[in-house]
């Protein structure tokens, strides 16, 4: 859907540009629109692919820097390694890397796009404050994300949202601070492009949030299936919800990878419309579903 939105908005840009330049007739020349679209789209595609390649291969370093996570050595915490290994053996999964975030808050996330980069990151708080059953349930949740390749899907959606956000910001700054858009026709083109980029950003964000919410439910179900103890995950989520804020996490795209978004402001998410823009389902609803499992 995201490439379709991108291509569709690119075509619409030339369509509305043709209408605005038809000297008051308000009729678009489809020949001009199609020719301009077909001429420009290879360059746009090349730029998007370059953006993808850079983001794809640098995402691990970006995530580690954004969360201040580091590798957890086996000798540092054999308990965590035993829990992860037992779950991997039970599910037939390869052993992922294990990282730790030096923060007393309770949270965790999975990352990676292939066997070499799959990683489960746990905060020091969640390791110290959960019992074995609860911690195992949280780890099983993150392993389910890896098994379902949720992180790969999330990275793709985040990259597309980033592209639309970058285009919108670039065009806005060009209008505000630069000479671009001073002419009447040029200004109309910039305004059309900015409006369409904003629409693309909103649509891509909605797709991303819907994808993230549905995958959280699947990961909860996967944890219950792996451990056979859904109430353990429900208990862990209650403790996590009391203090999920990882201070080092400032980026919204990184925050949505956690088992509970450390940036969610509950008081701002009471209305159904606002819930369309939240990255995780309400934790109370997740707990309720687990208790009915």
N, C-alpha and C positions, 0 to 999 in steps of 0.2 A: 504493500500500500504506500509506503514512504517514497519509493522511486516513482510510482504513478502520480502521487501528489506533486513531486518535484517537476516531472515532465509536464504535467497538466498546467501548473502555474506558469511555467516557462512559455508554453503556447499562449496562455491567456495574456501574458505580458505583451506579446507582439500583437495580439488581437485588439486589446484596448489602446495600444500605442497607435495602431493603424486608424482606429476610430477617432482618436484625439487629433490626428494629423490630416484628417480628410476634409479640412477647410469648411467646418461647420455642417457638413453633410451627415456626419454621425454614422457613416457606413464603413465597415471594415473591408479591406481588400483581402480576401482569403488567399489570393495568389501571393501577395506580399507577406502575409502572416506565415503561410507554410514555407515559403522560400527562406524567410528570416529564421524561422524555427529550425529548419533542417541545416542551415548554414552555421548556426550558433551552437546547437545542441552538442556536437562533438567536442567543442572547447569546454562547454559546461561539464560534460561527462568526464573529460580528462581532469579538470580541476577537482571535481568531487572524488574521483578515484585517487588522486594524489593526497587529498585530505584524509581519505579512508586509510591509505597505506601508512601515513604518518601516525594517525591515531591508533590504528590497529596494533602496530609494532611497539608503540611507546606507552600503551595504556597501563602496563604493569608498573613501570617506573612512576607514572603519574599517580596511580592509586596509592602506591606505597608512600610517596612523598606527601600526598594529601591527607593520609591517615596516620603518618608517623609509625607505620607498622614495620616490624623487623622479624627475621627468622627466629622461631622458638627452637632451641636445641633440645634434643631428647633428654640429656642429663639435667636440663633446667626444669623439666616437668614431665616425668614419665607417665603420670596419670593421664594427661591429655593425649599423648601418643598412643597409649593402650586403648583408650576409648575410640580414637579415630581408626586405628588398625583393626579393631574388632568389627566396627561397622563396615569398613571397606571389605573385609573378608566375607562378612555376611551378605553383602550386596554384590560381590564380585567386581568391585571397582579398584582401579589402581590407587595407591596411596598418594594423596595430594601433599603439597608443602603445607607447613603450619607456621603461621605468623602470629605475633603477639603485639597488641597495642597497649602501651604503658599508660593506661587510664583506668581509674577506679570505677567508672560508670560501666553499665552492663550492656554490651552489644557485640555483634559478630556479623561477618559477611563472607561470601565466597567470591572468588575472582579467577580469571584465567580463561583462555580460549582453546587450549589443547592440553594434552597430558603433561607436557613439560612445564606449563605455567599454572595449572590448577592449584589454587591455594585456599585454605580456610584460615581466616584471620579472627582471632578472639581477643577481646579486651582482657586486661588483667582482672578487672572487676568481675566479669562474668565467670572467669575461671575460679576465682576465690570465693564467690558468693553463692554459686549454685552447687547442689549436691551432684553426685555421679549420675543419677537418673536424669536430672534436669539438664545437665551439661551434655550428656549423651544425646538427648532429644534435640538440643540446639545444633549440635554437630551434624546429626542426621538431617536436619532441615537444610543446612548448608550443603551437605553432600548431595541432597536431592536437587538443589539448584545446579550443581555441577553435572549430575547425571542427566538432567533435562536440558542442559546447555542453555540455561537461562541467562548466564552472564554474557554469552556471545550475542544473544538477541538484544540484551540490554545495551551492550556497547554499540551495536548497529543503530539502535534507536537514538541513543545519546549523540552519536556522531551526526545523524541527520538533523536533530534538534539544534546542535551546535552550528551546522552550516546555515540553517535559516536564521538563527540568532545573529551570526556574524554578518550575513548579508544585510539584515535589517539595521544593525548597528552601524555598518559601514555607510549605508545610504543615508541614514539619519545624520551622521557626522558630516557627510559630504554636503548635505543641504544646509546644515547649521554653521559649519566653520569654513567650508571650502567655496571655491568659485563654481563648482559643478552645480548645474540646475538653475543658473542665473537667467538663462534664456527661457522664453515661454514654452517652446516645444521641449527643450531639454528638461525643464522643471516638471512638466507633465509626465515625461517618461520616468523621472526619478520618483515622483509621488506614486505612480502606478506600481513601479517595482517595489517600493517600500511597503505599500499596502498589501501586495500579493505575498511578499516575504513574511510580513506579519501574520497573514492568514496561514501560510505554510508553517510558521513557527507554532501557532496555536494548535493546528491540526496534528502536527508531529508530536507536540507535547501531550495532547489527549491520547494519541495512540500509545505513546510511551507509558503514560500513567496507567492506562487500562491494561496494558501488557504486564506491567510490574505488579499490579494488584492481583491479577489472575494467577500469576506465577507464585505469589506468596501463598495463596490458598493451596496450590498444588504441592509446594514444598512442605507445608504443614501436614498435608495428607501423606506425603512421602515419609516424613519423620515418624508419623504414627504407624505406618506400615513397617518401617524398618525396626523400630524399637518395641512395637506392640504395647506402647505405653503413652497413649495420647494425653493422658492427664499430666504426665511429666512435662510435656511441652507447654501445656496450659499453665502449669505452675511456674515454669521458667518465664513465659511471656508476661505473667503478672509481675514478676520481679524485675524484668527488663523494662516494662512500662513505667516503673517507678523512677528509673534513672537511666535513660538511654543515651544521654547527651555526651558524645565524644568531643571534647573541646577542640581537638586538632582539626576536625572536619568542618571546613568552611564552604566547600563546593557542593552545590545542590545535586549535581549529577553523581557525585561520589556518595553522598548521604543516602540516596535511594537504594543503594546496594545492601544496606544493613538489614538485619532481621526486623528492626524497628527504626524508622527514619529518625535520626537524632536531631533533625531540624524541623520536624512537624510541630506546628503550633496548634494545639488542640482547640483553643478558644476561637480560632479563625476558621475552623472546619466543621461547624455545626450545621450548616445549611447544605442541602443536597447538591446545589450547583457548585459550591466550593469543593465538595467531595470528588467532583470530576477531576480536580487538579491535585489530589493527594496521591502520593506514590504507593501507599500501603493501605490495605483495608483497615477499618477500625480494629484495634487490638482486642477490644471487648467482644466484637463479633467473631474474631478468630478463636478466642478462648471458648466462647459459647459453642461453636461448631466442634471443637476438639472434645468438649465435655459430652457432646451428643454422639461422638464417633462410635 
